[in-house]
Amino acid sequence: MLEKLGFKYHNRIDPFDGGPHLEAKTSDIEIVKKTMRTVLADTIAPDACTISGYASILTSDGDFRAVETPMSIDKQGRVRMPHDAVEALKIEPKDSVGITPIDTLRAATPPVSRARGRAIQSPVINEPRLQVCREGIRMKHPSLTREPSNLIGGRWIPAPGDSVRSFNPARPDQVVFSSSSSIAHLHEAVAAARAALPAWSSWSRERRFAVLQRFKSLVTARAQQIADLICDETGKAMWDSKGEVSALTNKVDITLDAT
């Protein structure tokens, strides 16, 4: 389904869940291309609407909301929607809103069923995150303190493979420029992990817990930096990027509770 929407598989694996990694520029996603930007004119009775579709907003602090609702477009290109949809979106007249006709949406992806007037979270309607994330820079993202490399056996080792460029999908900024790792580096990393296992296993439960807690505290202290980087590299809304960081720290607690 994602490939039909304009996403492409680049022979990479998501390091968090082991699944395939697909990505797309915002300008290549059919749903985004068919979404028009307009403003809310006023509310309208549902039986007076002429079309139905998805209405979505993204606030300056990264809060994304969307509803499926009947609507009408006036001669000035402004949208009018029923009161319950306007309340679900938490918008007022003259506020900016994205409109995607359902017929256009169904042409790009299988039909979906949503309760009209109820706020939903959509994984595919994506908008530029103006004033939400910091701009990517030419060689290195401001969240990075060193050029990307591999931590193997306690040493930072630059990757020797082909060049890898990561771009912000919401705008043409290059987030980071790096290199891919080699098979030799992979074997070196596995060997280093195996060599460290006996010493790690000999540590007391409390000492190992302290290491994991230290990792959690470092992630928590850098939560905004990490969220900025996720946001810029993947195009996710800020609230979703922060959720990724929270999920990471929560996994530490789950691991400790289960041990």
N, C-alpha and C positions, 0 to 999 in steps of 0.2 A: 504493500500500500504506500509506504513512504517513497519508494522509487517512482510510483505513478505521480506523486506530488512534486517531484523534481529533485529528491534527495539521491545521492550517489554513494555507493560503497567503494571505499578506497583501500581495501585490503588491510584494514587495521582493526584491532580488537579493543573494546572498552576495558580499561584496566580495573574498573570497579566491579563489574559484574560478569566479565568474560564474554559479553555479547558482541555482535558485529557493530562497527561504528559507521554510521551514515551521516553525511552532512550536505548542506546546500547553501548557496548564497540566497539571501532574502529575495533578490530579484529573479531567481530561478524557480521559486515556489509558485505553482499555479494559483493557489488560493490567495496568496499575498498579492499577486499581480491582478487578480480580479476584485480585490478589496478596494473600495473607494473611500477616501477621506472626506468627511463633511462635518457639519455641525448640527446639533439638535435645534429644531425650530420650536416645537411645542409638543404636547401630548395629543393623542387622537384616539377616538373610540375604536376598538378592535374591528368592528364591522364596517368601518369607514376606510380601512387600510386596503391598499391595492396590491401589495406584494408581501412576501415574507422572506426572512433571511436572518443572518447572524449580525448582531451589533456588538462591537467590542471596544474597550478602552484600555489604555495603559497610562497610569498616572506617573507623575514625575518621580515618585518614590518607588516605582517598580511594581505597583499593585495592578494586576491584570484581571479584568472581568469581562464576561461575554454572555449574551443571552440569545436564544432563538425566539423571534417575535415577529408578528405582522407589523408592517410599516408602510409609509408612503413617502415619496420624494416630491417636494414641491417644485415650482418652476425655477426657483433660485438654486436648486440642487440640495436643499436642506432636508433633513429627515424628520419625520414625525412618527412617534411610537406610542403605544398604550402606556398608561400611567404605571402599571406594575413593572413593565420592562425598564422604564426610566428609573424607578425606585431601585430595582435590582442592580442597575449599573451605577447608581449613586451619582447621577449627572443632572445638570440643569440646562435650560435653554442657552444656546451659544457655546456650550462645551463641545470640544472636538470628539468625534466618534467614527470608528471604522465600520463600514457596511459591506457585507458579503452576501449577495443574493443566494438563496438556497439552491436554485437551479444550477448556478455556477459551481457551488460547492459540491453538489452531487455529481457533477460531470467529472470532478477530479478525484473523488473518494467515495466509497460505498456510503449509502444513506445512514444517518445516525438519528436516533430518537432522543429528543430532549424535551423536558417539560417547559412549555413556553412561559416566559417571564421569570424563570428561575436562573440565578447566576450559575455559570458553569466555568470550568477551567479547561481551556483548549490547548492541546499540545502542538497544533499546527498553525494557528493564526498568530503570526509573530510580527511585531512592529519595531521600528527603530527606537532605541531606548535613549532618547535625547535627555541629557542632563542626569542620567542614571548611573552610567559607568564611565570611567575615565577612558580617554582616547588611547588606542594602541599606538605604539611608537615604532619607528622603522626597524630597529634591531632587537629591542628587548622590552618587554612589558614592564611598567614601573613597579609592579609587585615583585618582580624577580630581582634577587640580589646578586646573582652571578649568571653567566651564560649557562643555558641548560646543559647538563651532563649527567652521567650515571654515578651513583654512590655505590661503589663496590669495595668491600673489605675496608670500609672506613675512609676511602679516598674518593675524591671527585675526579672522574675520568671522562674527558670529552669523548663524545661518540664520533666514530670515524666514517660513518656511512654517508649515503646520499643526503643532499640538502632537504630539509623539511621546513615549509613555511606554513604558519597558521594565520588565517585571516579572520577578522571580525565579520560574521555573516550579515550584520545589519548595516555595515558601511565598509568601504574598501581599505580600511586600515589593516596593516600587518601587525598582528599581536606579538609574534615571536618568530625568530629565525633560528633554526637549529639544524642538527644532523641526526640521521637515524642510527640506531645501534647495529652492530654486526653480530653474526652468529658466535664469533669468538668472544665478544663481550657477554653474550647470554650465558655461554658455558662458564666464563670467569665468574659471573655473578652467582650462578648456581653452586659452583665450587666454593665460593666464599661463604655462602649461606650454610652449606653442609659443614664447612670447617668450623663455623661459629656455633653450630647446634650443640655439641657436647658441653661447652662451657655454659651456654644458656640453660641447658637442661639441668646442670648441676646447681644453678642458683635456687635459692629458696623461693617459695610461692610469693612471699611478701616482696622480695627484691624484684621479681619479674613484674608484679603488680605496680610497683613504683615506677618502673620504666614506662609501662603503658599509660599510667596516670600523667607522667611527665610529657609523653607524646600528646595526650589529650589537652593538657594545659597549653602547650605550644600552639596547637591548632586553634584553640579557643582565643588565644592572645592575638592570632593573626587572622581571625575569622573574616573580617571585612576585606583584607587583602586577598584572601583566597576566593571569596565571593566575587570580588571585582574581576579576578582573572577568569573564573568560570563564566561570568556574565559576558565578558568581552570575547572570549574564545568560542563560546557555544551559541551566543545570542539569546540565552535564557533571560527571563525577567529577573530582577534583583531578588525578589522574594523567593523564587525558585532556586537561585544560586545559593542564597543563605540556607535554604533547606538542605542542599547537598552537604554543606559544611556541618550542619546540625546532625544529619544522618551519620556522618563520619564519626563525630564524637559520641553519638549515642551507641554506635557499634562497639566502641571501647567499653562502655558500661555494660552492654549486653554480654560481651565476652567475659568480663570480670565476674558478673553475676552467675554466669553459667559454669565457671571454673571451680 
